[in-house]
């Protein structure tokens, strides 16, 4: 399974709001610049996220997009489902009951295995929140603007 650019961009954009602005309104142009995402594509992503209730928007000079909930309440699985749709690894939709014999049994078995794997993938994605992504940024030494910076003396 591979996430599309749209799915990866959505997670990066939400991380940007949570990490760099601590959830305060963030303008698309600022996110696009920091995350190297085309602004028009980012607007489309935010429209999907807004319809799903993951982000809200505020108008005006100090406006922009905001998280609709705290970062620790937004699992990556929800974001991926909104942008990519449900995780589906089997061909269950292709079956219609007409198949018989060994081939149908084989498909039933592999569909069951792939359905279980899809359930595990969703559980794994749901176990990571935007707050966890921000924690990972801290562990990697990424500092938000105005945060602690390394100083070097010569």
N, C-alpha and C positions, 0 to 999 in steps of 0.2 A: 504494500500500500504506500502510495506517495501523495503527500498533500500538494495541491496546486499552489501556484504563486499567490492566488487570491487568499487561500487559507493561511499561508505563512505570513502574508502581509497583514491580515486581520489580527493575528496574534502579536506581531511586532507593533502595530499601531496601538493596540490596547495596552501593551507593555509600556509604550512611550508615554501614554497618558498617565498610567499608574506610577511609573518610575520618575520621569522627568518633571512632571507637574503635580505629583502626589494626588492625582485625581481631579485637579482643578481644570477649568475649561482650557482646551488646547486647540489652536487653529490648525486646520488641515495643512496649510503651507509649512508650518513649523514641523509637524510630524513627517510630512513628505520629505523635507530637507534632511532631518536627522536620520530617517530610516531609509532614505533612497528609494522611495515609492512614488510612482507617478501620481500627482495630485488628483487628476480626474478619476483614476482607478480607485484611489483612496476614498473619494467621495461616494462612489458606488458601493464600496465595502461598508462605509459608515451608514449608508441608507439601509442596508440589510441588517446591520447590527442594531440600528435604531428601531426598526420594525420589530426586532426580537426582544427589545427591552434591555439590551446589554449596555447601550450608551444612550445618552440624551444630548440635547444641544441647547445652547444659550446664544441668543442673538446679541449683537452690539459689538463695540470695539474691544471689550474684554471677554467676548464670547468665544464659542468654539464647542468642541465635543467634550463631554464628561462621562465618567463611568456612572451607570445608573445604580450600581451597588458597590459596596466595598470590594477591593481587589481580591480579598480572601473568600469572597462569595461568588466568584466568576471562574468556574472550571473551564479548562481548555476544551474539554469534550463538548461543552455547550457551544463554544465559539466555532469549533470545527463543524458541528452539526448544522449550525445556522448557515455557514458559508459553503460547506461541501455536501450537505445532506447526510443521511444516515450511513454509517459504515456497513457495507454489504460486501461480503466476500464470496457468497454462494450464488448459484444460478436458480434459486428457489422460484423466482418469478417466471422462469422459462418452462417450469413443469406445469402441466395442466391435467395430470391424471391419465393420459393416454398411453404413457410408456409402460412396458411390462418387461419382465425378465431381468437378466443379470445387469444390463446397462442401467435400467431404472434403479435397481438395488444399489449399484455402485454410486449413482448420483445421489441417492438418498443418504447414503453413508457419508460421502464427502461433503454434501451440503450441511449435514449435522455437525461435522468437524469444523467447517468454515464458519458456520453460525456461532459456534462456541468461541472460536477465535475472535470473531467480530465483537462478541460480548466482552471478551477480555480486553480488547483494544479500547473499547469505549470506557470500560472501568478504569483502565490505565490513564486515559486522557482525562477522565473526570477526577482522578486523584491528584491532579496538578492544577493549582489555581494561578491566577495572575500574580498574587502575592508571592507564590513560590518562584515564579519567573523573576520577580524583583529581587528576591533573596539570592537567587543564582547570580544575578548581575552584581550584587554586593560581593559575593564570594569570588567572582571573577575580577574584582577590582574596578568595576565601572562606577564612576561617581556622577551623581546628578549635578546639574549646575548649582553652585552655591554650597555644595557638599564638601566634605573634607578632600583636600588635594595634597598630593605629595609635594614637599618643598625640598629643594636641593641647595645646599650651601657649599661654596667653594672657598 
